[in-house]
Amino acid sequence: MTEITNDNDLPRAVPRFERPDAHGQAAMLLVESMIHGLIARSVIKLEDAVDMVTVAIDVKMEIAADLGDSHDTMDKSLGLLSAIRDSLSNDLG
């Protein structure tokens, strides 16, 4: 059976291919580099840096619903923050 359409039909939704966010990637890399640099220069203690990232994780979980984040978006954000915390925690020994 052939589907009949005309100019009055709305176009079908095409799934969007989500590209990585270049701004977000650059910001995350910069922040993580700054944290490691501050620790290396003894501006902040490693334990304090881990605590700061933990606070960021807690805040993200608290405000995700208010921001209208989907579970997928929240999980991705938490995954990135957790990776930074894990990276720092590895240095704790």
C-alpha angles and dihedrals in degrees: 000000000000120000112232119210137167139191091275093065116100114240116256116255111260115209109250119235104224112217120204112272105249093197093050093046092050092047093050092048091048094049094048091047091049092050092051090046093051090050092048090052092047092241090128132014120249091239090054091051091052089049091051092053090047089054089051089053091050092048092048090054091049098048101034093095092047089053091050093242118170118230088254093054092046091048092051092050092047090047092055093047091046091052090055091047091048090049090053094042090056087064091056088076 
